[in-house]
């Protein structure tokens, strides 16, 4: 695919991921209030339920991610993307109407199965990219999500003034708009040359991990990816709870802080990542990312001034170069007909981190914000800082030939 069709396809992928991020960002600022409206007051208890909801979502992504990736290798990216958007639209409506925590849990399970937008879009990017372009183009994924988070949390925080359910209806509307746009704008990127037969033995997380684990160097990169994602998930897991406990922020301020973070993410992964990869290569870029994130997490452990936090949170995005650099390495290792399967495994790896990280982070937050325990709402960031030390140690313990 070349010329105008390729540009339109890339534009749709970027727009799809951006609008998807807007939908996610819309609901983040109101989750503490929504859970408390269902389960009763208590921020610590709401954080625990928030962790469970996030874990249920991640379990379903882990279980079905490789299946969806393999289906996209066989039947194409287009039908998977469109079906995912339809289910997500309906899911947001169910969440808006939910009156019990169990219905919320069921809705998150369905959303986890349908959340194929990210890995399928990443596979489409791999389809359309030359080997030397892949790491740079994977930065578009982060840039699109960053741009979405500029608008999503701000809109969500503002809409929360009209009710905690309103942002969910808005997210449903955006998913529907995404669906219509994709139907008319996105051509299929899977050709007969790279189409792969669907095999059940590889269309599950364990079979896919085993098959791709045979590729030299991939297991180690997946481990680093897992540890980094586990640490980075501290932000969506506890940010709304942390800022409310530490600074007394309202949903609108939480949304504003996430918007600042989104702007920085868009700049870093849409532009700075390309400069870093061209000048320093992916090895030095990954080392920088681990090191920078260690210092950023360490600062947040002890930060007590809300204004400083509002100014500091965009700077933390300067470390968000690790994911596209690691994805670029992994994509160069896999064959062209394995890109969907690989992205499914990458998504499952992220999902494993998302299964356990919210539980750990919210438990740590709860332990350090109860009346009977020590008061340190930033304690979960200390866990993430320690994980960056582990990542640096593992990455430096191997020779440079780990690169693809």
VODREN-490973 format. One record per residue (C-alpha): y, z, x. Coordinates in steps of 0.25 Angstrom, whole numbers, padded with zeros to 4 digits, always signed. Layout:
BEGIN
YZX
...
END
This chain:
BEGIN
+0000+0000+0000
+0013-0004+0006
+0028-0007+0002
+0033-0003-0012
+0020+0002-0018
+0018+0011-0006
+0032+0017-0007
+0030+0019-0022
+0017+0026-0020
+0023+0035-0010
+0035+0038-0019
+0025+0042-0030
+0017+0051-0021
+0030+0058-0017
+0036+0059-0031
+0022+0064-0036
+0021+0075-0026
+0036+0079-0028
+0035+0080-0043
+0022+0087-0042
+0029+0097-0033
+0040+0098-0043
+0030+0102-0053
+0024+0113-0044
+0037+0118-0040
+0042+0119-0054
+0032+0130-0057
+0032+0138-0044
+0045+0146-0047
+0040+0151-0061
+0026+0154-0058
+0029+0169-0056
+0036+0170-0069
+0026+0162-0076
+0014+0170-0072
+0021+0183-0075
+0025+0178-0089
+0010+0176-0091
+0004+0188-0083
+0015+0198-0084
+0025+0203-0074
+0022+0205-0060
+0026+0196-0048
+0014+0200-0039
+0004+0198-0051
+0011+0184-0054
+0009+0180-0039
-0006+0184-0040
-0008+0175-0052
+0001+0164-0045
-0009+0165-0033
-0021+0163-0043
-0015+0151-0050
-0012+0145-0037
-0026+0147-0032
-0033+0142-0044
-0024+0129-0043
-0029+0128-0028
-0044+0130-0031
-0044+0119-0041
-0036+0110-0030
-0046+0114-0020
-0058+0111-0029
-0053+0097-0034
-0044+0092-0023
-0055+0084-0015
-0060+0079-0029
-0047+0073-0032
-0045+0068-0018
-0058+0061-0019
-0055+0055-0033
-0042+0050-0027
-0050+0043-0016
-0059+0036-0026
-0050+0034-0038
-0036+0034-0032
-0024+0043-0030
-0017+0037-0043
-0026+0042-0054
-0028+0056-0047
-0013+0058-0046
-0010+0054-0060
-0021+0062-0066
-0016+0074-0058
-0002+0073-0063
-0007+0072-0078
-0015+0085-0077
-0004+0092-0070
+0006+0089-0081
-0003+0095-0091
-0006+0107-0082
+0009+0111-0081
+0010+0110-0096
-0002+0120-0097
+0004+0129-0087
+0017+0129-0095
+0010+0133-0108
+0000+0143-0101
+0001+0157-0107
-0010+0164-0099
-0013+0165-0084
-0027+0159-0087
-0021+0146-0092
-0012+0145-0080
-0024+0146-0071
-0031+0135-0079
-0019+0126-0078
-0019+0128-0063
-0033+0125-0061
-0031+0112-0068
-0019+0109-0060
-0027+0112-0047
-0037+0101-0051
-0026+0091-0055
-0017+0094-0042
-0021+0081-0036
-0007+0076-0034
-0005+0081-0019
-0018+0077-0013
-0019+0064-0020
-0005+0060-0017
-0008+0064-0002
-0020+0055-0002
-0011+0044-0008
-0001+0046+0004
-0013+0045+0014
-0017+0032+0007
-0003+0026+0009
-0001+0031+0023
-0004+0026+0037
-0011+0036+0046
+0001+0039+0054
+0010+0041+0041
+0001+0051+0034
+0006+0064+0039
+0021+0060+0037
+0017+0054+0023
+0010+0067+0019
+0024+0074+0022
+0028+0067+0009
+0019+0076+0001
+0026+0088+0006
+0039+0081+0005
+0036+0078-0010
+0032+0092-0013
+0044+0097-0006
+0053+0089-0014
+0046+0093-0027
+0048+0107-0023
+0063+0105-0022
+0064+0102-0037
+0052+0109-0043
+0055+0124-0040
+0070+0122-0043
+0067+0115-0057
+0056+0126-0059
+0065+0137-0056
+0076+0131-0065
+0066+0128-0077
+0060+0142-0076
+0074+0147-0082
+0069+0140-0095
+0055+0147-0094
+0043+0148-0085
+0035+0137-0092
+0046+0127-0091
+0043+0122-0076
+0029+0119-0080
+0033+0109-0091
+0042+0103-0081
+0031+0102-0071
+0022+0095-0082
+0033+0085-0084
+0034+0082-0069
+0019+0080-0068
+0020+0070-0080
+0031+0062-0074
+0023+0062-0061
+0012+0056-0069
+0020+0045-0075
+0026+0041-0062
+0013+0041-0055
+0007+0032-0065
+0017+0021-0063
+0021+0023-0049
+0008+0026-0040
-0001+0015-0036
-0015+0019-0031
-0016+0021-0016
-0032+0021-0015
-0037+0008-0011
-0051+0003-0011
-0051+0004+0004
-0049+0019+0004
-0056+0022-0010
-0067+0032-0008
-0079+0035-0017
-0078+0048-0025
-0089+0058-0020
-0091+0071-0026
-0097+0077-0014
-0083+0075-0007
-0075+0077-0020
-0075+0092-0018
-0068+0101-0008
-0080+0105+0000
-0086+0091+0001
-0072+0085+0004
-0070+0096+0015
-0083+0093+0021
-0081+0078+0021
-0067+0078+0027
-0071+0090+0036
-0079+0080+0044
-0067+0073+0049
-0063+0079+0062
-0051+0088+0062
-0049+0089+0047
-0055+0103+0045
-0045+0109+0055
-0033+0102+0048
-0038+0107+0035
-0039+0121+0039
-0025+0121+0045
-0020+0114+0032
-0027+0125+0024
-0021+0137+0032
-0007+0130+0031
-0008+0128+0016
-0013+0142+0014
+0000+0148+0021
+0010+0138+0015
+0005+0141+0001
+0012+0154+0002
+0024+0148-0003
+0019+0143-0017
+0010+0155-0018
+0021+0166-0017
+0035+0160-0015
+0039+0163-0029
+0033+0177-0029
+0038+0180-0015
+0053+0176-0018
+0053+0184-0031
+0048+0196-0024
+0056+0195-0012
+0069+0189-0016
+0069+0191-0032
+0070+0176-0034
+0070+0169-0047
+0062+0157-0050
+0074+0148-0048
+0076+0153-0034
+0061+0152-0031
+0063+0137-0035
+0075+0135-0027
+0068+0140-0014
+0056+0131-0017
+0066+0119-0019
+0072+0122-0005
+0058+0123+0001
+0055+0110-0006
+0067+0103+0000
+0063+0107+0014
+0048+0103+0011
+0053+0089+0007
+0061+0088+0020
+0050+0093+0029
+0038+0085+0023
+0046+0073+0019
+0054+0071+0032
+0053+0081+0043
+0037+0080+0044
+0038+0066+0048
+0048+0069+0059
+0039+0080+0064
+0027+0072+0064
+0033+0060+0071
+0040+0069+0082
+0029+0080+0084
+0016+0075+0078
+0008+0082+0068
+0002+0093+0077
+0016+0098+0081
+0021+0097+0067
+0009+0106+0062
+0012+0116+0073
+0026+0117+0069
+0023+0118+0054
+0013+0130+0057
+0023+0137+0066
+0035+0135+0057
+0028+0140+0045
+0023+0153+0052
+0038+0157+0054
+0042+0153+0040
+0031+0161+0034
+0035+0173+0043
+0049+0173+0039
+0046+0173+0024
+0037+0186+0026
+0050+0194+0029
+0061+0186+0022
+0069+0195+0012
+0081+0187+0009
+0080+0178-0003
+0092+0169+0002
+0085+0167+0016
+0072+0164+0009
+0079+0153+0001
+0085+0147+0013
+0072+0149+0022
+0061+0143+0012
+0066+0129+0015
+0064+0131+0030
+0049+0135+0028
+0047+0120+0024
+0049+0116+0038
+0035+0120+0041
+0029+0111+0030
+0025+0100+0040
+0010+0105+0042
+0004+0100+0029
+0008+0085+0031
+0005+0085+0045
-0009+0091+0043
-0012+0081+0031
-0008+0070+0040
-0018+0074+0051
-0029+0076+0040
-0026+0062+0033
-0027+0055+0046
-0041+0061+0049
-0046+0057+0035
-0050+0042+0032
-0042+0034+0022
-0053+0035+0011
-0053+0051+0013
-0038+0053+0010
-0040+0058-0004
-0051+0067+0000
-0044+0072+0011
-0031+0076+0003
-0041+0082-0007
-0046+0091+0004
-0032+0094+0009
-0028+0098-0005
-0041+0106-0006
-0037+0113+0007
-0024+0116+0002
-0030+0121-0011
-0039+0131-0003
-0026+0136+0003
-0020+0137-0011
-0032+0144-0016
-0031+0156-0007
-0016+0156-0002
-0010+0160-0015
-0020+0171-0017
-0018+0176-0003
-0003+0175-0004
-0001+0180-0018
-0010+0192-0014
-0002+0195-0002
+0011+0194-0010
+0006+0203-0020
+0001+0213-0010
+0015+0214-0003
+0023+0215-0016
+0016+0226-0024
+0023+0239-0026
+0012+0246-0018
+0011+0237-0006
+0021+0232+0005
+0032+0223+0000
+0032+0210+0008
+0032+0198-0002
+0032+0189+0010
+0019+0193+0015
+0012+0180+0011
+0020+0173+0021
+0015+0181+0032
+0001+0176+0028
+0006+0162+0029
+0012+0165+0043
-0001+0170+0048
-0008+0157+0043
+0002+0149+0051
-0002+0156+0064
-0017+0153+0060
-0013+0138+0058
-0006+0137+0071
-0018+0144+0079
-0028+0134+0072
-0020+0122+0075
-0017+0125+0089
-0031+0129+0092
-0036+0115+0092
-0033+0103+0102
-0022+0093+0098
-0034+0083+0094
-0034+0089+0080
-0024+0079+0076
-0030+0067+0069
END
